[in-house]
Amino acid sequence: MRRGPRAAGQESAGRHVPWLTSLAVLVIQQAGSQGAAANQEGLRTSLDVYARLLLAVGPLLLLVRYRLPRTAVFGCAAATVVYLAAGYPYGPVFVSVAVAAFAAVVGGRRYAAWGALALVWAGHLLIGYVLRDWLPPEGDQPPGWQSELLVAAWIAAVLAAAELARTRREEWARRRAEEEAAERRRVDEERLRIARELHDVLAHSISVINVQAGMGLALLDSDPEQARSALTTIKSASKEALGEVRQVLDTLRSSGDAPRAPAPGLARLPELTAQAADAGLRVTTETEGEERALPPGADLAAFRIVQEALTNVVRHSESRTARVRMSYGPRELRLDIDDEGPASGGGSAPGRTGGGNGILGMRERAAALGGSAEAGPRPDGGFRVTARLPVGPGGSVSAPPAEEST
């Protein structure tokens, strides 16, 4: 199962042991508390071995602040409250709980961080105003509300910084996930484009080769010249197919700025009809409206749709004639490819009704340009493929060309 960037980041953080920062906090708390004890001598309890142990508990818990954020933050808060209850000097003892709370918020455990900081503040209030007569040092005075406001401001600053870091991390993770999703979409679209190109090239050429091979076998003894002609057609069709397949594969091997050969377009329609004629299919073409140059994406799509439709006639229809009508409108090119039928075998051939990939490929090509393609039987028993490709005035495509070259 594929993990998102945030889940992967949390898993990586769970395996990471932040010993360097924990060691730094340990040094700060031990050395800083020594200096604080000197400044508060006679006012607070002197540091002893128990104070040193309490000052080490927080940094040790920070080692698991990514893997066990709740345990780390509440453990640091408890160690801080016990340290204050023992009357030891105020100082950097709060650093460990601040670091643990920051890590908890960033790791998505904000309620645990809020609770732990509230525990520290409540413990400080309780120790300083309610329990001070029963706790060391003797004669301790209330800290004053000014000190409490300072503690509250410190807590608010820690939480604000942690929330800001969490928001930025989530935004970074979201942006990274979107970039990865976009990259996967680009890869999938390119894979689909290449598969569609290979299908269209190979299906047409192999259909011609299959028909000519059957004809050559049938006429090999009775009409050697006609059999030779069929073999010549097979050689020509296979050479063209190899060239187009090589052209598609070259785009995978070349860099993005490598030169590319022009993509097939309607200008090659006579070649297509000649290949169909070699396969025994007579194709007539009609043009309505003012013929004009099409954008590369629309031109390629139109050529491939006509190619696939004629291939289906050769493979799946008993008709030996087909008609291609191209209607140029102000903003749309309409293609109609008809044959008289019926389907080979007297039924509905799977490739003609969408069971194969040909008609699906036509629809995908048209949809990529914002158009449509439909195929189905005619009321009179024939079969028709109709495609509409939106083209703006002056030959500009109204949708971004999905396939400008192969």
C-alpha positions in Angstrom: 0.0 0.0 0.0 1.4 3.4 -1.0 1.9 5.8 1.9 1.4 9.5 1.7 4.2 12.0 2.4 2.8 12.8 5.9 2.5 9.2 6.9 5.9 8.4 5.5 7.3 11.4 7.4 5.8 10.4 10.6 7.1 6.8 10.2 10.6 8.1 9.5 10.4 10.4 12.5 9.3 7.4 14.6 12.5 5.6 13.7 14.7 8.6 14.3 16.2 9.0 17.8 17.0 12.7 18.4 19.9 12.1 20.7 21.8 15.2 19.7 19.0 17.7 20.7 18.3 15.7 23.8 21.9 15.9 24.8 21.9 19.6 24.2 18.8 20.1 26.4 20.5 17.9 29.1 23.6 20.2 29.1 21.5 23.3 29.1 19.3 22.2 32.1 22.2 20.9 34.2 24.6 23.8 33.6 21.8 26.5 33.5 20.3 25.2 36.8 23.7 25.4 38.4 23.9 29.1 37.5 20.3 29.7 38.6 21.0 28.0 42.0 23.9 30.4 42.5 21.6 33.4 41.9 18.8 32.0 44.1 21.0 30.8 47.0 19.1 31.1 50.3 15.8 31.5 48.5 15.4 28.0 47.0 16.6 24.5 47.9 20.1 23.8 46.8 20.7 21.3 44.0 21.4 17.8 45.1 21.5 14.4 43.5 17.7 14.2 43.3 17.6 17.5 41.6 20.2 16.3 39.0 18.1 13.2 38.4 15.0 15.2 37.9 16.8 17.5 35.5 17.9 14.4 33.5 14.4 12.9 33.3 13.1 15.4 30.7 16.1 15.1 28.3 15.9 11.3 28.5 12.2 11.4 27.7 12.9 13.7 24.7 14.6 10.7 23.1 11.2 9.2 22.4 9.3 12.4 21.7 8.7 11.5 18.0 7.8 7.9 18.6 5.8 8.4 21.9 4.9 12.1 21.9 2.2 11.8 24.7 4.5 9.9 27.0 7.3 12.4 26.4 5.3 15.5 27.0 3.4 14.4 30.0 6.6 12.8 31.5 8.5 16.0 31.1 5.6 18.0 32.6 5.5 15.7 35.6 9.2 15.9 36.2 9.1 19.7 36.0 6.2 19.8 38.5 8.0 17.5 40.9 11.2 19.6 40.6 9.3 22.8 41.4 7.5 21.1 44.3 10.8 20.1 45.8 11.7 23.8 46.0 14.7 23.6 43.6 15.7 26.8 41.8 13.7 28.2 38.9 15.6 28.0 35.7 15.9 26.0 32.4 14.0 23.1 33.8 11.2 24.3 31.6 13.2 23.7 28.4 12.5 20.0 28.2 8.7 20.4 28.5 8.8 23.2 25.9 10.7 21.0 23.4 8.4 18.0 24.1 5.2 20.1 23.7 6.6 21.6 20.4 7.2 18.1 19.1 3.8 16.9 20.2 2.0 19.7 18.4 4.0 19.3 15.2 3.3 15.6 15.3 -0.4 16.1 15.5 -0.8 15.6 19.3 -1.8 19.1 20.1 -4.3 18.2 22.9 -1.6 16.3 24.7 0.7 19.3 24.5 -2.0 21.6 25.7 -2.8 19.3 28.6 0.8 18.9 29.6 1.5 22.7 29.6 -1.8 23.2 31.5 -0.5 20.7 34.0 2.7 22.6 34.5 0.9 25.9 34.9 -1.7 24.5 37.3 1.1 22.7 39.3 3.0 26.0 39.5 -0.1 27.8 40.8 -0.9 25.1 43.3 2.7 24.9 44.6 3.1 28.6 44.8 -0.2 29.6 46.4 -1.9 26.6 48.0 0.8 24.1 49.1 3.8 26.4 49.7 3.4 26.2 53.6 3.8 22.4 53.4 6.6 22.3 50.8 10.2 23.3 50.8 11.8 25.7 51.2 10.6 27.1 54.5 9.3 30.7 54.4 8.9 30.6 50.6 6.9 33.6 49.4 4.2 33.5 46.6 5.7 34.0 43.2 3.4 36.9 42.4 0.9 37.3 39.5 3.6 38.9 37.4 5.5 35.7 37.4 2.3 33.8 36.6 1.7 36.1 33.6 5.2 35.4 32.5 4.6 31.7 32.6 1.4 32.1 30.7 3.1 34.1 28.0 5.9 31.5 27.8 3.3 28.7 27.3 1.4 30.8 24.7 4.6 31.4 22.8 5.6 27.7 22.8 2.1 26.7 21.5 2.1 29.5 18.8 5.5 28.5 17.5 4.5 24.8 17.5 1.2 25.5 15.6 3.0 27.6 13.1 5.6 24.8 12.5 2.8 22.2 12.2 0.9 24.3 9.7 3.9 24.8 7.6 4.8 21.1 7.7 1.3 20.1 6.7 1.3 22.6 3.9 4.6 21.2 2.7 3.3 17.7 2.9 0.1 18.6 1.0 2.1 20.4 -1.7 4.5 17.4 -2.0 1.6 15.0 -2.2 0.0 17.1 -5.0 3.2 17.2 -6.9 3.6 13.4 -6.6 0.0 12.8 -7.7 0.5 15.2 -10.6 3.6 13.3 -11.6 1.8 10.0 -11.4 -1.0 11.4 -13.6 1.6 12.6 -16.1 3.2 9.2 -16.2 -0.2 7.4 -16.5 -1.3 9.8 -19.3 2.0 9.2 -21.2 1.7 5.5 -20.8 -1.8 5.6 -22.1 -0.8 7.8 -25.0 2.0 5.4 -26.0 -0.3 2.4 -25.6 -2.9 4.1 -27.8 -0.4 5.0 -30.5 1.0 1.5 -30.6 -2.4 0.0 -30.8 -3.5 2.2 -33.6 -0.3 1.7 -35.6 -0.1 -2.1 -35.1 -3.8 -2.9 -35.4 -4.1 -1.2 -38.8 -0.9 -2.5 -40.2 -1.4 -6.1 -38.9 -4.9 -6.1 -40.3 -3.6 -5.2 -43.7 -0.9 -7.8 -43.4 -3.3 -10.5 -42.3 -5.7 -9.8 -45.3 -2.8 -9.8 -47.8 -1.2 -12.9 -46.3 -4.5 -14.8 -46.6 -4.9 -13.6 -50.2 -1.3 -14.5 -51.0 -1.7 -18.1 -49.6 -4.9 -18.5 -51.6 -3.4 -17.3 -54.8 0.1 -18.8 -54.4 -0.5 -21.6 -56.9 -3.2 -20.2 -59.1 -2.0 -16.6 -59.6 1.6 -16.2 -58.6 1.7 -12.6 -59.8 -1.2 -11.6 -57.6 0.5 -13.5 -54.7 3.7 -11.5 -55.3 1.7 -8.3 -55.2 0.2 -9.3 -51.8 3.7 -10.0 -50.5 4.8 -6.6 -51.7 1.9 -5.0 -49.9 2.9 -7.0 -46.7 6.5 -5.7 -47.0 5.4 -2.1 -47.4 2.8 -2.3 -44.6 5.3 -3.9 -42.2 8.0 -1.4 -43.0 5.7 1.5 -42.3 4.5 -0.1 -39.1 8.1 -0.6 -37.9 8.9 3.0 -38.8 6.0 4.3 -36.8 6.7 2.0 -33.8 10.3 3.1 -33.9 9.1 6.7 -33.9 6.9 6.1 -30.8 9.7 4.3 -29.0 12.3 7.0 -29.8 10.3 9.4 -27.7 10.9 7.2 -24.7 14.7 7.1 -25.3 15.2 10.8 -26.3 15.4 13.8 -24.0 12.6 16.3 -23.9 14.4 18.7 -26.2 15.3 16.1 -28.8 13.9 16.7 -32.3 10.8 14.7 -33.2 9.4 13.7 -36.5 6.0 15.2 -37.6 3.0 13.3 -36.3 0.6 11.7 -38.8 -2.3 13.9 -39.9 -5.1 14.1 -42.4 -2.6 15.0 -45.1 -1.7 11.3 -45.1 -5.3 10.2 -45.7 -4.5 9.2 -49.3 -1.8 6.8 -48.0 -4.3 5.4 -45.6 -6.9 4.8 -48.2 -4.3 3.2 -50.5 -3.4 0.8 -47.7 -7.0 0.0 -47.2 -7.3 -0.6 -50.9 -4.4 -3.1 -50.7 -6.4 -4.9 -48.1 -9.4 -5.1 -50.5 -11.4 -2.1 -49.1 -12.4 0.6 -51.4 -12.6 3.9 -49.6 -14.2 7.1 -50.8 -13.6 10.5 -49.1 -15.8 13.5 -49.0 -15.1 17.0 -47.7 -17.8 19.5 -46.6 -17.0 23.1 -45.6 -13.8 24.9 -46.0 -10.8 22.6 -45.6 -8.1 24.1 -43.4 -5.0 23.1 -41.5 -5.7 21.7 -38.1 -3.6 22.0 -34.9 -1.2 19.0 -34.4 -3.3 17.4 -31.6 -6.5 17.5 -33.5 -4.8 16.5 -36.8 -3.3 13.4 -35.2 -6.5 12.5 -33.4 -8.5 12.8 -36.7 -6.0 10.6 -38.6 -6.0 7.9 -35.9 -9.7 7.9 -35.6 -10.1 7.4 -39.4 -7.3 4.8 -39.3 -8.9 2.8 -36.5 -12.4 3.0 -38.1 -11.1 1.6 -41.4 -9.1 -1.1 -39.6 -12.4 -2.2 -37.9 -14.1 -2.4 -41.3 -11.2 -4.5 -42.7 -11.3 -6.8 -39.6 -15.0 -7.0 -38.7 -17.1 -6.2 -41.7 -18.1 -8.1 -44.8 -18.4 -4.8 -46.7 -15.6 -4.1 -49.1 -16.5 -0.4 -49.3 -16.3 2.5 -46.8 -16.9 6.2 -46.9 -15.1 8.9 -45.0 -16.8 12.3 -44.7 -15.0 15.2 -43.2 -17.2 18.2 -42.3 -15.4 21.4 -41.4 -17.4 23.7 -39.2 -16.5 27.1 -37.7 -15.4 25.5 -34.4 -15.7 21.8 -35.0 -14.5 19.1 -37.3 -16.9 16.2 -37.7 -15.8 12.8 -39.0 -18.2 10.2 -40.3 -16.8 6.8 -41.3 -19.5 4.4 -42.7 -19.6 0.9 -44.2 -22.5 -1.1 -45.4 -21.9 -4.1 -43.2 -22.9 -6.7 -42.1 -20.4 -7.7 -39.5 -18.2 -10.7 -40.2 -19.8 -13.9 -39.2 -23.3 -12.4 -39.5 -23.3 -11.0 -35.9 -22.0 -8.1 -34.0 -18.3 -8.3 -33.9 -16.8 -7.5 -30.4 -14.3 -5.1 -31.8 -17.1 -3.1 -33.5 -19.2 -2.6 -30.4 -16.6 -1.6 -27.8 -15.4 -5.0 -26.6 -11.9 -4.2 -27.9 -9.6 -1.2 -27.4 -10.1 0.5 -30.7 -13.4 2.3 -30.1 -12.3 3.1 -26.5 -9.1 4.6 -28.0 -11.2 6.8 -30.3 -13.2 8.1 -27.4 -10.1 8.8 -25.4 -8.5 10.7 -28.2 -11.6 12.8 -28.8 -12.2 13.4 -25.1 -8.6 14.6 -24.7 -9.4 17.5 -27.0 -12.8 18.2 -25.5 -14.7 16.3 -28.2 -16.6 13.1 -28.5 -16.6 9.8 -30.5 -19.4 7.4 -31.0 -19.7 4.1 -32.9 -22.6 1.8 -33.5 -24.8 0.1 -36.1 -26.9 2.1 -38.5 -30.6 1.4 -38.9 -30.0 0.0 -42.4 -27.6 -2.6 -41.2 -24.3 -0.8 -41.7 -22.0 0.6 -39.2 -21.0 4.2 -38.5 -18.2 5.9 -36.5 -18.9 9.6 -35.7 -16.3 11.9 -34.1 -16.5 15.6 -33.2 -13.3 17.4 -32.6 -13.6 21.0 -31.4 -11.4 23.4 -33.4 -11.4 27.1 -32.9 -11.4 29.8 -35.6 -8.3 30.0 -37.6 -7.3 26.5 -36.7 -6.7 26.9 -33.0 -7.9 24.0 -30.9 -10.4 24.9 -28.2 -8.9 22.4 -25.8 -5.2 21.8 -25.0 -3.8 19.3 -27.5 -3.0 16.1 -25.6 -0.8 14.6 -28.3 1.0 17.0 -30.5 3.7 14.6 -31.7 4.9 11.0 -31.2 
